[in-house]
Structures are given as structure tokens and as C-alpha cells.
């Protein structure tokens, strides 16, 4: 039976969740019992029967089961246009100060670029110096290589969507730290939910491990498709329940080790076949 809160308590709880939303907090988790405490549901029936009336806790007010789903609905779900949806997400991101990257030299937030209705989405780890300067992902040397990779697939940069796990440049182009990825990735998940791609290509280990929540080597992650659904995101399209995800090397890594370009090309050919694109015989 659905649990029902009294109107005043429910109203207070809704206002509290809205307050958390303004702080950029969207996901909520049920807290377990404190150390030394035992949940009533874990007490054996015969033990519960031995309790005296003075020790018996009064039943808690029931909670409406779908309440959090209702009040945690994000604004972009109310629109069908992906351009408008991405605009809502960008506005919600604001001049982000949710992690330490905002005070470590970033010039601007690098949100994402490309076709909002793209079937193919590329996700890197974070912006570098050129990206921080121009406000667009993958515009430096690694970006030029990514453009060539996209062109080799028979596509244009304008046909795909490109984003990163973190939206601010880590100082010295260092690898984003786990806490930074965890803080920023909910916005990436919302971007994916708005775009609804057919395939995501994770560029590099940071992107792959963040999206898949897996700690594995690139050799273990590459060479196959994963069924992917963005964490904490509900789609407003009943025909879209997720997408395929493939992993390949980050273009910056390929610049350092060109010998791996052939392996990356194998990954992209796998993606091309899934998209129904013509794969060159050579």
C-alpha cells in the first residue's frame, strides 16, 4: 500500500529537496541504521512479540513511494526539443563552484558542442588549455586528431556531439580526480539523457571508468559494446531506454603513442558497423 505523508510534512520535504536542487544536489540515498542500532524490520518476529508496549515504537507516518520521483523531476524532462533541454541543463550548471576546479585557474566552463540530436556522442575526460580558452571541447591538437577520426568515419564534427566528464580545466591538464568526476558527471548524464544518442564513444580510461563505473584496464574495456543508461536520469521518450557504449583511446594518448592509432581505428569501425555506416575495405 502506498505510504502517505500529512500535507504539512510533505510540503516541508518538497521545499527541502528544492533547496538541495539549488545547491546542485539531485541524487538521494536511504541512510542505513547508525552503528549499534537495529532496524525494526531486522528483528525476528518472536523477539518483536516479546516487546512490552512501552518499548514498542509507534508506527512511522507512511511515505508516498513515488514522491521523490515526482519532486526530483528535472526541468529538461518537460521539453521535447534537445536544444532547449541542453539549454536548461547549462543554465542549471551556471558558473559552477561545486568542486575545487572552479578556484584552480579555470577561465570558463566547457559544456559541450555539436548536434543535439546526434546518434553518435564522444565523451572525453576534461578540457585542456585551448578548450578553456575557447570554451569548446576538443579544439587543440587532440581535437584536430578527433576531427580526423570523425572524418574517417564518413561524418563531420557537426554531425556528432562532443562533451567531457568534467566541465572545467584541471590545473596543468592533470587527470581529473575521482571527486571532481563524481561532482560533475551528473550534468554529463543529463546531457546524454537530453541528446539520446544511439552510441557513445568513451575516449580514454577516465571517461570509460566514470560512465561504466568499472575499474579495468583499457585492454579489458575495449573491443565490445556495453548497454548503457545514464545514471540518475529518466528519459521523457518511451522509445529511448539507453544506448550502446564503446571505449577507445583518447586522442591525446594517440598523439603520444601513434602506434595505437590502428587499434583505435578498429574501435571506430565497430561503431560504424553498428551505425550502419560504410566501412572502407582498407
Helices and strands as residue ranges (DSSP letters): H 7-22, G 40-42, H 45-49, H 67-71, G 75-78, H 82-93, G 100-103, E 113-114, E 120-124, H 129-134, H 141-152, G 157-159, E 161-164, G 171-173, H 178-195, E 199-203, H 205-212, H 218-221, E 226-228, E 243-248, H 251-256, G 258-260, H 261-275
